[in-house]
């Protein structure tokens, strides 16, 4: 391997030396032309100068080869480092932009090439400028192009997702989940992957609620719009505003079901009726209320917990406290200790249709 590497270096050094000799030949020809133009009467001087210039440049390039090789290696390492963090989809778009820029530059520069002396130099600059414009233009439009591909239900550009590797499933948000607001906290924890898709007809419904004459509805609508803006500001979350609409469908819920089916996504909602309709049609539904219920802390009989007695219970001497998630705790002999924070021992747990109810007694009664 080392011997092969040395031979490769020798070949490139020879070619680099020939490059230097070629540059020297061009300079020598310029000197000869200058000699003829000025009518210098110096016998054989241009020939001697030509040979000297060619040999001089050949020797210079021969000895500069190690430095040039080092410089090329550094440049390649820098380029490789810069490209390593760029997704393959971005590289494809930027390369496409360069190609398109060069094509446009070719047609633009054709009349400029005919300008004497400076036409070729101007043409080079035009090609470089248009290639850079294409590189930047398509690079900056990557998110918009990706969104368009997502809305058309085509493979996403980033990473070249195919049917075998579809990537994260789109989550289509409805009005109720945005007004509720807890989806923002869930998104911050990154337990639910994006992209989050918010249809424009959902935003229009939020705006309609925000413009309501009723103060309560107006506050709810504005809260939903604020939550949407905060979701869009999250760096690690992709939020897509879908312009896809179904003019022949009047109900927003029906439009959501249709859009979710077209995008092969999942509906994220707190609406009970929408949840049932989507489930009946065999669609996946993510309900934030169900998530909150699943994450309620598990309390077992015999466990000790700290509670604050807030009010009296329905039975004599009973006190009532609540866990952080709203679960009611009925404490024996707690009526006389309203306002106190004390440790209690769980005696039993009752599951009802309205939720879970916990019965406990003060620890100091044991």
C-alpha positions as CSV (number, residue, x, y, z in Angstrom):
1,X,0.0,0.0,0.0
2,X,2.8,2.4,0.9
3,X,4.6,1.7,-2.4
4,X,1.4,2.3,-4.4
5,X,0.9,5.5,-2.5
6,X,4.4,6.7,-3.4
7,X,3.9,5.9,-7.0
8,X,0.6,7.8,-7.1
9,X,2.3,10.8,-5.5
10,X,5.0,10.7,-8.1
11,X,2.6,10.6,-10.9
12,X,0.7,13.6,-9.5
13,X,3.9,15.4,-8.9
14,X,4.9,14.9,-12.5
15,X,1.5,16.1,-13.7
16,X,1.8,19.1,-11.4
17,X,5.2,19.9,-12.8
18,X,3.8,19.7,-16.3
19,X,1.1,22.2,-15.2
20,X,3.8,24.6,-14.1
21,X,5.7,24.1,-17.4
22,X,2.4,24.8,-19.3
23,X,1.9,28.1,-17.3
24,X,5.5,29.0,-18.1
25,X,4.9,28.3,-21.8
26,X,1.9,30.7,-21.8
27,X,4.0,33.4,-20.1
28,X,6.9,32.8,-22.6
29,X,4.5,33.2,-25.5
30,X,3.3,36.5,-24.0
31,X,6.9,37.6,-23.7
32,X,7.5,36.6,-27.3
33,X,4.4,38.6,-28.4
34,X,5.6,41.6,-26.4
35,X,9.1,41.3,-28.1
36,X,7.5,41.4,-31.5
37,X,5.1,44.2,-30.6
38,X,8.0,46.4,-29.3
39,X,10.3,45.4,-32.2
40,X,13.2,44.6,-29.9
41,X,16.2,43.6,-32.0
42,X,17.7,41.1,-29.7
43,X,18.8,37.9,-31.5
44,X,17.6,34.7,-29.9
45,X,16.7,36.4,-26.7
46,X,13.0,35.5,-26.8
47,X,14.0,31.8,-27.3
48,X,16.4,31.9,-24.4
49,X,13.8,33.6,-22.2
50,X,11.1,31.2,-23.2
51,X,13.1,28.1,-22.2
52,X,14.2,29.8,-19.0
53,X,10.6,30.7,-18.0
54,X,9.3,27.2,-18.8
55,X,12.1,25.6,-16.7
56,X,11.6,28.1,-13.9
57,X,7.9,27.4,-13.5
58,X,8.4,23.7,-13.8
59,X,11.0,23.7,-10.9
60,X,8.7,26.0,-8.8
61,X,5.7,23.7,-9.2
62,X,7.9,20.6,-8.6
63,X,9.1,21.9,-5.2
64,X,5.7,23.4,-4.3
65,X,3.9,20.0,-4.8
66,X,4.1,18.9,-1.1
67,X,2.6,22.2,0.0
68,X,-0.1,22.0,-2.7
69,X,-0.9,18.5,-1.7
70,X,-1.2,19.5,1.9
71,X,-3.5,22.4,0.9
72,X,-5.7,20.1,-1.1
73,X,-6.0,17.6,1.8
74,X,-7.0,20.4,4.1
75,X,-9.6,21.7,1.7
76,X,-11.0,18.2,1.2
77,X,-11.2,17.6,5.0
78,X,-12.9,21.0,5.5
79,X,-15.5,20.2,2.7
80,X,-16.1,16.7,4.1
81,X,-16.6,18.1,7.6
82,X,-19.1,20.7,6.3
83,X,-21.0,18.1,4.3
84,X,-21.1,15.5,7.0
85,X,-23.9,17.3,9.0
86,X,-26.0,18.1,5.9
87,X,-28.8,15.6,5.2
88,X,-28.7,13.8,1.9
89,X,-32.0,15.5,0.9
90,X,-30.4,18.9,1.4
91,X,-27.3,17.9,-0.7
92,X,-29.6,16.7,-3.5
93,X,-31.5,20.0,-3.5
94,X,-28.4,22.2,-3.4
95,X,-26.7,20.2,-6.2
96,X,-29.9,20.5,-8.2
97,X,-29.8,24.2,-7.6
98,X,-26.2,24.4,-8.8
99,X,-27.0,22.5,-12.0
100,X,-30.0,24.8,-12.8
101,X,-27.9,27.8,-12.1
102,X,-25.2,26.7,-14.5
103,X,-27.9,26.0,-17.2
104,X,-29.3,29.5,-16.8
105,X,-25.8,31.0,-16.8
106,X,-24.9,29.2,-20.1
107,X,-27.8,30.9,-21.9
108,X,-27.1,34.3,-20.3
109,X,-23.4,34.3,-21.0
110,X,-23.6,33.3,-24.7
111,X,-23.8,36.9,-26.0
112,X,-21.2,38.0,-23.4
113,X,-18.7,35.4,-24.7
114,X,-18.4,37.4,-27.9
115,X,-17.1,40.5,-26.2
116,X,-13.4,40.8,-27.0
117,X,-10.7,40.2,-24.3
118,X,-13.1,40.3,-21.3
119,X,-15.9,38.1,-22.5
120,X,-14.4,34.8,-21.3
121,X,-13.6,36.3,-17.8
122,X,-17.1,37.7,-17.5
123,X,-18.6,34.4,-18.5
124,X,-16.8,32.6,-15.8
125,X,-18.0,35.1,-13.2
126,X,-21.6,34.7,-14.4
127,X,-21.4,30.9,-14.1
128,X,-20.1,31.1,-10.6
129,X,-22.7,33.7,-9.5
130,X,-25.6,31.8,-11.0
131,X,-24.4,28.5,-9.5
132,X,-24.2,30.1,-6.1
133,X,-27.7,31.7,-6.4
134,X,-29.1,28.2,-7.3
135,X,-27.3,26.6,-4.4
136,X,-28.7,29.1,-1.9
137,X,-32.2,29.4,-3.5
138,X,-33.1,25.7,-3.4
139,X,-31.3,25.3,0.0
140,X,-33.5,28.0,1.6
141,X,-36.7,26.6,0.0
142,X,-36.1,23.1,1.4
143,X,-38.8,23.3,4.1
144,X,-41.4,24.5,1.7
145,X,-40.7,21.8,-0.8
146,X,-40.7,19.2,1.9
147,X,-44.1,20.5,3.1
148,X,-45.5,20.3,-0.5
149,X,-44.3,16.7,-0.8
150,X,-45.9,15.9,2.5
151,X,-49.3,17.4,1.5
152,X,-49.2,15.5,-1.8
153,X,-48.6,12.3,0.1
154,X,-45.3,11.7,-1.7
155,X,-42.1,10.4,-0.2
156,X,-40.4,13.2,1.8
157,X,-37.4,14.8,0.3
158,X,-35.3,14.8,3.5
159,X,-33.6,11.4,3.8
160,X,-35.4,10.1,0.7
161,X,-38.1,8.3,2.7
162,X,-39.8,5.5,0.7
163,X,-42.8,3.4,1.4
164,X,-40.5,0.9,3.2
165,X,-39.2,3.7,5.4
166,X,-41.9,6.3,5.8
167,X,-40.5,8.0,8.9
168,X,-42.6,9.7,11.6
169,X,-46.4,9.5,11.0
170,X,-48.0,13.0,10.7
171,X,-50.1,14.1,13.6
172,X,-53.1,16.2,12.5
173,X,-54.1,18.6,15.3
174,X,-57.7,19.7,15.7
175,X,-59.2,22.9,17.4
176,X,-59.8,21.3,20.8
177,X,-56.3,20.1,21.3
178,X,-54.8,23.5,20.5
179,X,-57.3,25.3,22.8
180,X,-56.5,22.7,25.6
181,X,-52.8,23.7,25.4
182,X,-51.3,20.6,27.0
183,X,-50.0,19.4,23.6
184,X,-47.4,22.2,24.0
185,X,-46.0,20.5,27.2
186,X,-46.1,17.1,25.5
187,X,-44.2,18.4,22.5
188,X,-41.5,20.0,24.7
189,X,-40.8,16.6,26.2
190,X,-40.3,15.1,22.7
191,X,-42.3,12.0,23.7
192,X,-44.5,12.5,20.6
193,X,-42.6,12.9,17.3
194,X,-43.7,15.3,14.6
195,X,-44.5,16.4,12.1
196,X,-47.6,18.2,13.5
197,X,-50.0,19.2,10.7
198,X,-52.4,22.1,11.3
199,X,-54.9,22.6,8.5
200,X,-55.8,26.2,7.6
201,X,-59.5,25.4,8.1
202,X,-58.6,24.6,11.8
203,X,-56.8,28.0,12.0
204,X,-59.8,29.7,10.5
205,X,-62.1,28.1,13.1
206,X,-59.8,29.3,15.9
207,X,-59.9,32.8,14.4
208,X,-63.7,32.7,14.3
209,X,-63.8,31.6,18.0
210,X,-61.2,34.4,18.8
211,X,-63.5,37.0,17.2
212,X,-66.6,35.8,19.1
213,X,-68.7,38.3,21.1
214,X,-68.6,35.9,24.1
215,X,-65.6,36.7,26.3
216,X,-65.1,33.1,27.3
217,X,-65.0,31.8,23.7
218,X,-62.8,34.7,22.7
219,X,-60.2,33.8,25.3
220,X,-60.3,30.1,24.2
221,X,-59.7,31.0,20.6
222,X,-56.8,33.3,21.4
223,X,-55.3,30.7,23.6
224,X,-55.4,28.2,20.7
225,X,-53.7,30.6,18.4
226,X,-51.0,31.4,21.1
227,X,-50.4,27.6,21.6
228,X,-50.0,27.2,17.8
229,X,-47.4,30.0,17.6
230,X,-45.5,28.5,20.5
231,X,-45.5,25.1,18.8
232,X,-44.1,26.7,15.6
233,X,-41.3,28.2,17.7
234,X,-40.1,24.9,19.1
235,X,-36.7,24.1,17.4
236,X,-37.0,20.3,17.5
237,X,-40.6,20.1,16.2
238,X,-41.7,20.3,12.6
239,X,-45.1,22.1,12.3
240,X,-46.7,22.1,8.9
241,X,-49.5,24.4,7.9
242,X,-51.6,22.5,5.4
243,X,-53.5,24.5,2.8
244,X,-55.4,21.4,1.7
245,X,-59.1,21.9,1.9
246,X,-62.3,20.1,0.9
247,X,-64.8,22.6,-0.4
248,X,-67.4,19.9,-0.8
249,X,-67.3,19.0,2.9
250,X,-68.9,21.4,5.3
251,X,-68.1,20.0,8.8
252,X,-64.5,20.7,10.1
253,X,-64.5,17.3,11.8
254,X,-65.3,15.6,8.5
255,X,-62.5,17.5,6.8
256,X,-60.1,16.5,9.5
257,X,-61.0,12.8,9.0
258,X,-60.6,13.1,5.3
259,X,-57.2,14.9,5.5
260,X,-55.9,12.4,8.1
261,X,-56.9,9.6,5.7
262,X,-55.2,11.2,2.8
263,X,-51.9,11.9,4.7
264,X,-52.1,8.4,6.4
265,X,-51.6,10.2,9.7
266,X,-53.2,10.2,13.1
267,X,-55.7,12.7,14.6
268,X,-54.7,14.4,17.8
269,X,-57.8,15.6,19.6
270,X,-59.7,16.1,22.9
271,X,-63.1,16.1,21.3
272,X,-65.1,13.0,22.4
273,X,-67.3,12.9,19.3
274,X,-64.4,13.3,16.8
275,X,-62.6,10.6,18.7
276,X,-65.5,8.2,18.3
277,X,-66.1,9.0,14.6
278,X,-62.5,8.5,13.7
279,X,-62.2,5.3,15.7
280,X,-65.3,3.9,14.0
281,X,-63.7,4.5,10.6
282,X,-60.6,2.6,11.8
283,X,-58.3,5.6,12.2
284,X,-55.7,6.0,14.9
285,X,-56.6,8.8,17.4
286,X,-54.3,10.3,20.0
287,X,-56.3,11.8,22.8
288,X,-54.5,14.0,25.3
289,X,-57.1,13.2,28.0
290,X,-56.3,9.5,27.6
291,X,-52.6,10.3,27.9
292,X,-53.1,12.4,31.0
293,X,-55.2,9.6,32.6
294,X,-52.5,7.0,31.8
295,X,-49.8,9.2,33.4
296,X,-51.7,9.7,36.7
297,X,-49.5,8.5,39.6
298,X,-50.4,5.0,40.9
299,X,-51.4,4.9,44.5
300,X,-51.5,1.6,46.3
301,X,-53.2,0.5,49.5
302,X,-51.0,1.0,52.5
303,X,-48.9,3.7,50.8
304,X,-48.1,6.9,52.7
305,X,-48.7,10.2,50.9
306,X,-48.7,13.9,51.9
307,X,-52.0,15.8,51.5
308,X,-53.6,19.1,52.4
309,X,-57.2,18.9,53.8
310,X,-59.2,21.4,51.9
311,X,-62.8,20.9,53.0
312,X,-65.2,18.6,54.8
313,X,-66.6,15.5,53.3
314,X,-70.2,14.3,52.9
315,X,-69.9,12.0,56.0
316,X,-69.3,13.1,59.5
317,X,-65.7,13.8,60.5
318,X,-64.5,13.2,56.9
319,X,-62.1,15.6,55.2
320,X,-61.4,16.0,51.5
321,X,-58.0,16.5,49.8
322,X,-56.8,16.2,46.2
323,X,-53.7,14.9,44.4
324,X,-52.0,17.1,41.8
325,X,-53.9,15.4,39.0
326,X,-57.3,16.1,40.7
327,X,-57.9,12.7,42.2
328,X,-60.1,13.0,45.3
329,X,-58.8,11.7,48.6
330,X,-61.3,11.1,51.5
331,X,-59.6,11.3,54.8
332,X,-61.2,9.8,58.0
333,X,-61.3,12.2,60.9
334,X,-60.1,15.0,58.6
335,X,-62.9,17.5,59.1
336,X,-61.3,19.0,62.2
337,X,-58.0,19.4,60.4
338,X,-59.0,21.5,57.4
339,X,-56.0,23.6,56.1
340,X,-53.4,21.2,57.6
341,X,-50.8,19.3,55.5
342,X,-50.3,15.9,57.0
343,X,-49.2,12.3,56.0
344,X,-52.0,9.8,55.5
345,X,-52.1,6.1,54.9
346,X,-54.2,4.8,51.9
347,X,-56.8,2.3,53.1
348,X,-58.7,1.6,49.9
349,X,-59.2,2.7,46.3
350,X,-62.5,2.9,44.6
351,X,-62.7,3.1,40.7
352,X,-65.9,4.8,39.5
353,X,-67.2,6.0,36.1
354,X,-66.3,9.5,37.2
355,X,-62.7,8.6,38.0
356,X,-60.7,7.2,40.9
357,X,-61.5,7.9,44.6
358,X,-59.0,7.2,47.4
359,X,-59.8,6.6,51.0
360,X,-57.2,7.2,53.7
361,X,-56.6,7.9,57.4
362,X,-54.1,10.1,59.1
363,X,-50.8,8.4,59.9
364,X,-50.9,9.5,63.5
365,X,-54.0,7.4,64.1
366,X,-52.1,4.1,63.5
